[in-house]
Amino acid sequence: MSQLADNVSKRLFSLDVFRGLTMFLLIAEAAGFHHYFSEWAEGGIFEGIAHQLHHHPWNGLRFWDLIQPFFMFIVGVAMPFSLRKRLAKGDRKSVNKHILRRCFLLFAFGALLHCVYSYELVWELWNVLVQLAFTILIAYAIMHLPNKTQIGISVGLLLLTEVLYRAYNPEAPYAQGHDSFGSFVDQLVMGQVNGGYWVFVNFIPTAAHTIWGVVCGKLLLEHLPEKEKIRQFVIWGSIVLVLGFALDLLGITPIVKRIATTSFTLASGGIAILTLAFFYWAIDVRNHHPKWLRIFSVVGTNSIFIYLFAETVGAQWFRGFGKIWVSGLLSPLGVPEPAIMVWSSLAVLFIFWYITYFLDQHKIYFKV
């Protein structure tokens, strides 16, 4: 590795914070915060904020719809940093083996999580980890190509998505329901369709998120002025964002997170690039590393582990555990039940966070 790349990788605290904040929000959902906060906020001044913590039912974009794109994009940004070290040793076979193993484990974990959710053995492939396994494979397969070629391939994946959906149902390719190309594939692969209209083939368009992340990561490693890197992020992020919303507003392709339409992929991808630019400027370029940001960065040090922990043991055991103690303390004080549940979820979230803090303090990192 060059000295420049080594210096960049050491000081890119912004990526740690971006990743950690994304994971923090994911484990907050597992702690029950989104659900209980929405119940508490119903009919009040915070009801609008509560709506942003849930996926849009169909055509539209809410804040929570950005979390998975952020996750996939961040993984892509990190790939040039982590794999550069391995590839510098000249043993590409070991890198290939590492990527295949990682993607297999992500696929397996994602499939097994649905068994945990259902309390029985099921074959369901809608989890973000399953999607990520495929997007990583696609992004890795082409990351050695020039950036323009990678971008061209990502555009090709978006065009392919348009063609597949429109060819399958020319009259209503993106209508809400199960009569879509994505549901057709689900029926073939899993013998069922999702009640919330999520589809397995979302990894085809959203591979663009991971590919764009790789391109941004490679740009961060280049010997360019920091202002030039930010300029490119802002320009391209804005173009992609505007294009995504334009497709929706012009009635060409609606923004639908649940089936990852091209307009959704573009809009959310543009926001991801702009968010990276902001974090990079605010933290690394300005060399502003306040200690409180470690609240988020430590969560990202064991991102896959804490996600799996929160979605399994955390959600099934710790929610009840937190309610016992918080309710026991606050009920005698006359605190309403909805507020108690919000505080209970925050207590569980703190436990999740402290686990990541403890592991980071003891230099214990679970790698996939």
C-alpha positions in Angstrom: 0.0 0.0 0.0 1.2 3.5 -0.8 1.9 5.9 2.0 -1.0 8.1 0.7 -3.5 5.3 0.9 -2.3 4.4 4.4 -2.7 8.0 5.6 -6.2 8.2 4.1 -7.4 5.0 5.6 -6.1 6.0 9.0 -7.8 9.4 9.1 -11.2 8.5 7.5 -13.1 8.7 10.7 -16.0 10.1 8.8 -16.7 6.6 7.3 -16.7 5.1 10.7 -19.2 7.6 12.0 -21.4 7.2 8.9 -21.4 3.4 9.2 -21.9 3.6 13.0 -24.8 6.0 12.8 -26.5 3.8 10.2 -26.1 0.7 12.4 -27.2 2.7 15.5 -30.5 3.4 13.8 -30.9 -0.2 12.8 -30.4 -1.5 16.3 -32.7 1.2 17.6 -35.4 -0.4 15.5 -34.5 -3.8 16.9 -34.8 -2.3 20.4 -38.4 -1.4 19.6 -37.8 2.4 19.7 -39.5 3.1 16.3 -42.6 1.1 17.2 -43.1 2.5 20.7 -42.1 6.0 19.7 -44.8 6.0 17.0 -47.4 4.8 19.5 -46.4 7.5 22.0 -46.3 10.2 19.3 -49.6 9.4 17.6 -51.8 12.5 17.4 -49.0 14.7 18.8 -46.5 17.2 17.4 -43.9 14.4 16.9 -46.2 12.2 14.7 -44.6 13.4 11.5 -41.2 12.5 12.8 -42.5 9.1 13.8 -43.8 8.4 10.3 -40.2 9.0 9.0 -39.0 6.0 11.1 -41.1 3.6 9.0 -40.9 2.5 5.4 -43.3 4.3 3.0 -46.2 2.0 2.1 -45.5 2.4 -1.6 -44.9 5.4 -3.8 -42.8 7.9 -1.9 -39.6 8.3 0.1 -39.2 8.5 3.9 -36.1 8.7 6.0 -36.2 5.1 7.0 -36.2 4.1 3.3 -32.6 5.4 3.1 -31.1 3.1 5.8 -30.6 0.0 3.6 -29.1 2.1 0.7 -26.8 3.7 3.2 -25.7 0.3 4.5 -25.0 -1.1 1.0 -23.3 2.1 -0.1 -21.0 2.2 3.0 -20.0 -1.4 2.4 -18.9 -0.4 -1.1 -17.0 2.6 0.1 -15.1 0.5 2.6 -14.1 -2.2 0.1 -11.2 -0.4 -1.6 -9.8 0.4 1.8 -10.0 -3.1 3.2 -9.2 -5.0 0.0 -6.3 -2.7 -0.9 -4.3 -4.1 2.0 -5.0 -7.7 0.9 -4.4 -7.1 -2.8 -1.1 -5.3 -2.0 0.2 -8.7 -0.9 -0.3 -10.0 -4.4 -2.5 -13.0 -3.5 -5.7 -12.4 -5.3 -6.8 -16.0 -4.8 -7.0 -15.5 -1.0 -9.0 -12.3 -1.6 -11.4 -14.2 -3.9 -11.8 -16.8 -1.2 -12.4 -14.2 1.4 -15.1 -12.5 -0.6 -16.9 -15.7 -1.4 -16.8 -16.8 2.2 -18.1 -13.4 3.4 -20.9 -13.4 0.9 -21.9 -17.0 1.7 -22.0 -16.2 5.5 -24.1 -13.0 4.8 -26.5 -15.0 2.7 -26.8 -17.7 5.4 -27.2 -15.3 8.2 -29.9 -13.4 6.2 -31.8 -16.6 5.5 -31.6 -17.8 9.1 -32.9 -14.5 10.4 -36.2 -15.2 8.7 -36.3 -18.5 10.6 -35.9 -16.6 13.8 -38.6 -14.1 12.9 -41.0 -16.9 12.0 -40.1 -19.3 14.8 -39.8 -22.1 12.3 -37.6 -23.2 9.4 -38.5 -21.1 6.3 -36.9 -20.3 3.0 -37.2 -16.6 2.7 -34.6 -14.3 1.1 -35.8 -10.7 1.7 -33.3 -9.8 4.4 -30.8 -7.0 3.8 -27.9 -9.4 4.5 -29.0 -11.6 1.6 -29.3 -8.6 -0.7 -25.9 -7.4 0.5 -24.3 -10.8 -0.3 -25.2 -10.4 -4.0 -24.4 -6.7 -4.3 -20.9 -7.3 -2.8 -20.3 -10.1 -5.3 -21.3 -7.9 -8.2 -19.3 -4.9 -7.0 -16.2 -7.0 -6.3 -16.3 -8.7 -9.7 -16.0 -5.3 -11.5 -14.1 -3.1 -9.0 -10.8 -3.6 -10.8 -12.3 -1.9 -13.9 -12.1 1.8 -14.5 -14.6 4.0 -12.6 -16.4 4.9 -15.8 -16.9 1.3 -16.7 -18.2 0.5 -13.3 -20.7 3.3 -13.5 -21.7 2.1 -16.9 -22.4 -1.4 -15.6 -24.4 0.1 -12.7 -26.5 2.0 -15.2 -26.9 -1.2 -17.2 -28.3 -2.9 -14.1 -30.9 -0.1 -13.6 -31.9 -0.3 -17.3 -32.2 -4.1 -17.0 -34.5 -3.6 -14.0 -36.7 -1.3 -16.1 -36.9 -3.8 -19.0 -37.7 -6.8 -16.8 -40.5 -5.1 -14.9 -42.0 -3.4 -18.0 -41.7 -6.6 -20.1 -43.4 -8.7 -17.5 -46.4 -6.4 -16.9 -46.4 -3.7 -19.6 -49.7 -2.1 -18.4 -48.8 -1.7 -14.7 -45.2 -2.6 -14.1 -45.0 -0.8 -10.7 -48.5 -1.1 -9.4 -48.8 -2.1 -5.8 -49.6 -5.7 -5.5 -48.1 -9.1 -6.4 -48.4 -8.9 -10.1 -44.9 -7.8 -10.8 -41.7 -9.2 -12.1 -40.2 -9.3 -8.6 -43.1 -11.3 -7.2 -42.9 -13.6 -10.1 -39.3 -14.4 -9.3 -40.2 -14.8 -5.6 -42.8 -17.4 -6.5 -40.2 -19.3 -8.6 -37.4 -19.1 -6.0 -39.3 -19.3 -2.7 -42.7 -20.5 -3.7 -44.4 -17.5 -2.1 -44.6 -13.7 -2.2 -44.1 -11.2 0.5 -47.1 -9.7 2.3 -45.4 -6.3 2.4 -44.5 -6.5 -1.3 -40.7 -6.8 -0.8 -38.9 -8.8 -3.5 -35.8 -10.8 -3.7 -34.5 -9.4 -7.0 -34.0 -6.0 -5.4 -30.3 -6.8 -5.4 -30.1 -6.2 -9.1 -30.8 -2.5 -9.0 -29.4 -1.9 -5.5 -26.1 -3.4 -6.6 -25.6 0.1 -8.0 -25.4 1.4 -4.4 -22.5 -0.8 -3.6 -20.8 -0.1 -6.9 -21.1 3.6 -6.4 -19.7 3.1 -2.9 -16.7 1.4 -4.4 -16.2 4.2 -6.9 -16.4 6.8 -4.1 -14.0 4.8 -2.0 -11.5 4.6 -4.8 -11.8 8.4 -5.3 -11.1 8.9 -1.6 -7.9 7.0 -2.0 -6.7 9.0 -5.0 -4.1 11.7 -4.8 -6.5 14.6 -5.3 -7.1 17.7 -3.3 -9.9 17.2 -0.7 -11.9 20.0 -2.2 -11.9 18.2 -5.6 -13.1 15.0 -4.0 -16.0 16.8 -2.3 -16.8 18.7 -5.5 -17.1 15.4 -7.5 -19.3 13.9 -4.7 -21.6 16.9 -4.6 -21.9 17.2 -8.4 -22.6 13.5 -9.1 -24.7 13.0 -6.0 -26.9 15.9 -7.0 -27.2 14.7 -10.6 -28.2 11.2 -9.5 -30.6 12.6 -6.8 -32.3 15.0 -9.3 -32.6 12.3 -11.9 -34.3 9.9 -9.5 -36.9 12.4 -8.4 -37.4 13.6 -12.0 -38.3 10.0 -13.1 -40.9 10.0 -10.3 -42.3 13.5 -10.8 -42.6 13.0 -14.6 -44.6 9.8 -14.1 -42.0 7.6 -15.8 -41.0 5.4 -12.9 -42.3 5.9 -9.4 -40.1 5.9 -6.3 -40.9 2.6 -4.6 -38.5 1.3 -1.9 -40.2 -2.1 -1.6 -39.3 -3.2 -5.1 -36.3 -0.9 -5.5 -37.4 0.9 -8.6 -34.7 2.7 -10.7 -36.0 6.1 -9.5 -35.7 5.0 -5.9 -32.2 3.6 -6.4 -31.1 6.8 -8.0 -32.7 9.1 -5.4 -31.5 7.2 -2.4 -28.0 6.7 -4.0 -27.7 10.4 -4.6 -28.6 11.1 -1.0 -26.0 8.5 0.1 -23.2 10.2 -1.9 -24.1 13.6 -0.6 -24.3 12.3 2.9 -20.8 10.9 2.5 -19.6 14.2 1.2 -21.0 16.0 4.2 -19.5 13.6 6.8 -16.1 13.7 4.9 -16.1 17.5 4.9 -17.4 18.0 8.4 -15.1 15.4 10.1 -12.0 14.6 8.0 -11.5 17.7 5.9 -12.1 20.0 8.9 -10.2 17.6 11.1 -13.1 17.8 13.6 -13.2 14.7 15.7 -15.2 15.4 18.8 -15.2 12.6 21.3 -19.0 12.3 21.3 -18.9 11.0 17.7 -17.5 7.8 19.2 -21.0 7.1 20.4 -21.8 6.2 16.8 -18.4 5.1 15.5 -18.0 2.2 18.0 -21.3 0.7 16.8 -19.8 0.3 13.3 -16.7 -1.6 14.5 -18.8 -4.7 14.9 -21.6 -3.8 12.6 -22.7 -7.3 11.4 -22.4 -8.8 14.9 -24.5 -6.2 16.6 -27.1 -6.3 13.9 -27.5 -10.1 14.2 -27.4 -9.9 18.0 -30.0 -7.2 18.1 -32.3 -8.9 15.7 -32.2 -12.3 17.5 -31.3 -12.4 21.2 -31.7 -8.7 21.6 -35.2 -8.4 20.2 -36.5 -11.6 21.8 -35.0 -11.3 25.3 -33.8 -7.8 26.0 -37.0 -6.0 25.2 -38.8 -7.9 27.9 -35.9 -7.6 30.3 -35.8 -3.8 29.8 -39.6 -3.5 30.3 -39.4 -5.2 33.7 -36.9 -2.8 35.1 -38.1 0.4 33.5 -41.8 -0.3 34.2 -41.0 -1.2 37.7 -39.3 2.2 38.3 -41.6 4.5 36.3 -45.1 3.0 36.9 -45.2 4.0 40.6 -44.4 7.5 39.5 -47.5 7.6 37.3 -45.7 7.6 33.9 -48.1 6.6 31.1 -47.6 3.2 29.5 -46.6 4.5 26.0 -43.9 6.7 27.6 -42.7 3.8 29.7 -42.2 1.7 26.5 -40.3 4.4 24.8 -37.9 4.7 27.8 -37.7 0.9 27.9 -36.6 0.7 24.3 -34.0 3.4 24.9 -32.7 1.3 27.8 -32.4 -1.7 25.5 -30.7 0.4 22.9 -28.2 1.5 25.5 -27.4 -2.1 26.3 -26.8 -2.8 22.6 -24.6 0.2 22.3 -22.6 -0.7 25.4 -21.9 -4.1 24.0 -20.2 -2.6 21.0 -18.4 -0.1 23.2 -17.1 -2.9 25.5 -16.0 -5.0 22.5 -14.2 -1.9 21.0 -12.5 -1.1 24.2 -11.1 -4.6 24.5 -10.2 -4.7 20.7 -12.6 -7.6 20.0 -13.9 -7.5 16.5 -16.1 -10.1 14.8 -15.3 -10.2 11.1 -17.4 -11.8 8.4 
